[in-house]
Amino acid sequence: MPTLRVPELERVTVPADARDLPGPFRDRRMVEVRFADTDAMGHVNNAKYLTYVETARTKYIEEVILGEPMRLGVYGELSFIVADVRLAYRSPAHYGETLTVETRTSRVGRTSLGMDHRITAPDSALAKARLIATCESVLVRYDYGSEAPVRISEADIERIEAFEGRSLR
């Protein structure tokens, strides 16, 4: 599922919601909802939201942290793996809508990163602007060769903090 990074895109304005994730997100991706993403109820299937988040997260890691495409067949390589994810659904999305997936790193630990995602939909012929979902996850820097977590390098941390414009430690 292709996404388009649109850093100059304004944040989608949605009605206030205490369950929203406040604060800035520097990375934004647009995702078009495909017919195949919907279920028998006519809205996006719950599992698809994790795919939208995964796609945005992977692009963020490639562009902000690695500076190159993520390698497949990672045996013996360093990568990031998802250790924990919490996805909160707020409003249904539908075929034909274009969603915005915002991504940020919220914290950096010794071997892990906290990441946040915010999915919104703008005003359209289908529905009013609204918060679709929020997601909080933990990723671990992982060495597939030794099958163990490894320290996040100082260079990786510096790239993330430079992109985010703030200290994350």
Residue pairs with C-beta under 8 A, 6 or more apart in sequence:
1 31
1 34
1 51
1 52
1 55
3 29
3 30
3 31
3 55
3 56
3 59
3 101
4 29
4 30
5 27
5 28
5 29
5 59
5 63
6 28
6 29
6 30
6 100
7 26
7 27
7 28
9 28
9 30
9 100
11 25
11 28
11 100
11 102
11 120
12 100
12 120
12 121
12 122
12 129
13 129
14 20
14 120
14 129
14 130
14 131
15 129
15 130
15 131
17 90
17 131
19 88
19 90
19 131
19 134
20 90
20 118
20 131
20 134
21 116
21 118
21 134
21 136
23 104
24 104
24 165
25 102
25 103
25 104
25 116
25 118
26 104
26 163
26 164
26 165
27 56
27 59
27 60
27 63
27 64
27 102
27 103
27 104
27 163
28 100
28 101
28 102
28 103
29 55
29 56
29 59
29 100
29 101
29 102
29 103
30 98
30 99
30 100
30 101
31 52
31 55
31 56
31 98
31 99
31 100
31 101
32 97
32 98
32 99
33 44
33 93
33 94
33 95
33 96
33 97
33 98
33 99
34 95
35 95
37 44
37 45
37 48
37 95
38 44
38 45
38 94
38 95
39 45
42 94
42 95
43 92
43 93
43 94
44 92
44 93
44 94
46 89
49 87
49 89
49 119
49 132
49 133
49 135
50 85
50 87
50 135
52 99
52 101
52 119
53 85
53 87
53 101
53 117
53 119
53 135
53 137
55 101
56 101
56 102
56 103
56 117
57 103
57 115
57 117
57 137
57 139
58 70
60 103
60 105
60 115
61 70
61 80
62 68
62 69
62 70
64 105
64 159
64 160
64 163
65 80
65 156
65 159
65 160
67 159
70 79
71 77
71 79
74 144
75 144
75 145
76 144
76 145
77 143
77 144
77 145
78 141
78 142
78 143
78 144
78 150
79 141
79 142
79 144
80 113
80 139
80 140
80 141
80 142
81 139
81 140
81 142
82 137
82 138
82 139
83 112
83 138
83 139
83 140
84 137
84 138
85 135
85 136
85 137
85 138
86 135
86 136
86 137
87 133
87 134
87 135
88 133
88 134
88 135
89 132
89 133
90 130
90 131
90 132
90 133
90 134
91 121
91 130
91 131
91 132
92 132
93 99
93 119
93 121
93 132
94 126
94 127
96 124
96 126
97 121
97 124
97 126
97 127
98 121
98 122
98 124
99 119
99 120
99 121
99 132
100 119
100 120
100 121
100 122
101 117
101 118
101 119
102 117
102 118
102 119
102 120
103 115
103 116
103 117
104 115
104 116
104 164
105 113
105 114
105 115
105 160
105 164
105 168
106 114
106 115
106 116
106 136
106 168
107 113
107 114
107 168
107 169
108 114
108 152
108 157
108 160
108 161
108 168
108 169
109 152
110 151
110 152
111 140
111 141
111 149
111 150
111 151
111 152
112 138
112 139
112 140
112 141
112 149
112 152
113 138
113 139
113 141
113 152
113 160
114 136
114 137
114 138
115 136
115 137
115 138
115 139
116 134
116 135
116 136
116 137
117 133
117 134
117 135
117 136
117 137
118 131
118 133
118 134
118 135
119 131
119 132
119 133
119 134
119 135
120 129
120 130
120 131
120 132
121 127
121 129
121 130
121 132
122 129
123 129
140 149
141 149
141 150
141 151
141 152
141 156
142 148
142 149
142 150
143 149
143 150
157 168
157 169
160 168
161 167
161 168
